Amino acid sequence: MATTKTTTPEPAKCPTCKGSGEVSRTVRVGRKRRTVGRQTGLCLICLGSGQASND
């Protein structure tokens, strides 16, 4: 008798970071808020896990 393979469904990806766990933000400096570059940070929606919440 052949055994059947059960697969668990893959969790949904976070829509904000698209599963990476990081988001990019623009860095601004000075009084006129001049844009100097971008930096990455932790996604606050999924807290870096990359998975959508079950809310």
BAPA-14553 format. One record per residue: z, x, y of N, C-alpha, C, O in turn; residue in three letters; chain. Coordinates in steps of 0.2 Angstrom, whole numbers, plus 5000, padded with zeros to 4 digits. Layout:
BAPA-14553
SITE  n.w  n.u  n.v  ca.w  ca.u  ca.v  c.w  c.u  c.v  o.w  o.u  o.v  type  mol
SITE  Z  X  Y  Z  X  Y  Z  X  Y  Z  X  Y  ALA  A
...
END
This chain:
BAPA-14553
SITE  n.w  n.u  n.v  ca.w  ca.u  ca.v  c.w  c.u  c.v  o.w  o.u  o.v  type  mol
SITE  5000  5004  4994  5000  5000  5000  5000  5004  5006  5004  5009  5007  MET  A
SITE  4996  5003  5011  4995  5007  5017  5000  5005  5022  5001  4999  5023  ALA  A
SITE  5003  5010  5025  5008  5008  5031  5004  5006  5037  4999  5010  5039  THR  A
SITE  5007  5002  5041  5003  5000  5047  5007  5004  5053  5013  5005  5053  THR  A
SITE  5003  5006  5057  5006  5010  5063  5007  5006  5068  5003  5002  5071  LYS  A
SITE  5014  5006  5071  5015  5002  5076  5015  5006  5083  5018  5012  5083  THR  A
SITE  5012  5004  5088  5012  5008  5094  5016  5004  5099  5016  4998  5100  THR  A
SITE  5020  5008  5103  5024  5004  5109  5019  5004  5115  5016  5009  5116  THR  A
SITE  5020  4999  5118  5016  4998  5124  5018  5003  5130  5024  5005  5131  PRO  A
SITE  5013  5006  5133  5014  5011  5138  5017  5008  5144  5015  5003  5146  GLU  A
SITE  5023  5010  5147  5025  5007  5153  5021  5007  5159  5017  5012  5160  PRO  A
SITE  5021  5002  5163  5017  5002  5169  5018  5007  5174  5024  5009  5175  ALA  A
SITE  5013  5009  5177  5014  5015  5182  5016  5012  5189  5014  5006  5191  LYS  A
SITE  5020  5016  5193  5022  5014  5200  5016  5013  5204  5012  5017  5204  CYS  A
SITE  5015  5007  5208  5010  5006  5212  5010  5011  5218  5004  5012  5221  PRO  A
SITE  5016  5013  5220  5016  5017  5226  5014  5024  5225  5010  5027  5229  THR  A
SITE  5016  5027  5220  5014  5034  5219  5009  5035  5213  5007  5041  5212  CYS  A
SITE  5007  5029  5210  5002  5029  5205  5004  5033  5199  5000  5037  5196  LYS  A
SITE  5011  5034  5197  5013  5037  5191  5015  5044  5192  5017  5047  5187  GLY  A
SITE  5014  5047  5198  5015  5054  5199  5023  5056  5200  5025  5061  5199  SER  A
SITE  5026  5051  5203  5033  5052  5205  5034  5055  5212  5039  5056  5214  GLY  A
SITE  5028  5057  5215  5029  5060  5222  5024  5056  5227  5019  5054  5225  GLU  A
SITE  5026  5056  5233  5022  5053  5238  5021  5059  5244  5025  5063  5245  VAL  A
SITE  5015  5058  5247  5014  5063  5253  5016  5060  5259  5015  5054  5260  SER  A
SITE  5019  5064  5264  5021  5061  5271  5018  5066  5276  5017  5072  5274  ARG  A
SITE  5016  5063  5281  5013  5068  5287  5019  5071  5291  5024  5067  5292  THR  A
SITE  5018  5077  5292  5024  5081  5296  5021  5081  5303  5016  5084  5305  VAL  A
SITE  5026  5079  5308  5024  5079  5315  5030  5083  5319  5035  5082  5317  ARG  A
SITE  5028  5087  5324  5032  5091  5327  5031  5090  5335  5026  5088  5337  VAL  A
SITE  5036  5092  5339  5035  5092  5346  5036  5085  5349  5037  5080  5346  GLY  A
SITE  5037  5085  5356  5038  5079  5360  5032  5074  5359  5033  5068  5359  ARG  A
SITE  5026  5077  5359  5020  5072  5358  5018  5070  5351  5013  5067  5349  LYS  A
SITE  5023  5073  5346  5022  5071  5339  5016  5073  5336  5012  5069  5333  ARG  A
SITE  5014  5080  5337  5008  5083  5335  5008  5083  5327  5013  5085  5324  ARG  A
SITE  5003  5082  5324  5002  5082  5316  5001  5089  5315  4996  5092  5317  THR  A
SITE  5005  5092  5310  5004  5099  5308  5003  5100  5301  5000  5105  5299  VAL  A
SITE  5004  5095  5297  5002  5095  5290  5005  5089  5286  5007  5084  5288  GLY  A
SITE  5005  5091  5279  5008  5086  5275  5013  5089  5270  5012  5095  5268  ARG  A
SITE  5018  5085  5268  5022  5088  5262  5024  5082  5257  5023  5076  5259  GLN  A
SITE  5026  5084  5251  5027  5079  5246  5034  5078  5245  5038  5082  5247  THR  A
SITE  5036  5072  5243  5043  5070  5242  5044  5065  5236  5039  5063  5234  GLY  A
SITE  5050  5064  5235  5051  5060  5229  5050  5052  5231  5051  5050  5236  LEU  A
SITE  5046  5049  5226  5045  5042  5227  5051  5038  5227  5055  5038  5222  CYS  A
SITE  5053  5034  5232  5059  5030  5233  5058  5023  5229  5064  5020  5228  LEU  A
SITE  5052  5021  5227  5052  5015  5223  5054  5016  5216  5058  5012  5214  ILE  A
SITE  5051  5021  5213  5053  5023  5206  5058  5028  5205  5059  5030  5199  CYS  A
SITE  5060  5032  5210  5065  5037  5210  5062  5043  5206  5066  5046  5203  LEU  A
SITE  5055  5044  5206  5052  5050  5203  5051  5049  5196  5048  5054  5193  GLY  A
SITE  5052  5043  5193  5050  5042  5186  5043  5041  5185  5040  5042  5180  SER  A
SITE  5040  5038  5190  5033  5036  5189  5031  5030  5186  5026  5027  5185  GLY  A
SITE  5037  5026  5184  5036  5020  5180  5038  5014  5185  5043  5015  5189  GLN  A
SITE  5035  5008  5184  5036  5003  5188  5043  5000  5186  5045  5000  5181  ALA  A
SITE  5046  4997  5191  5053  4994  5190  5052  4987  5186  5046  4984  5187  SER  A
SITE  5057  4985  5183  5057  4979  5179  5059  4973  5183  5061  4968  5181  ASN  A
SITE  5059  4973  5190  5062  4968  5194  5057  4962  5194  5059  4957  5197  ASP  A
END
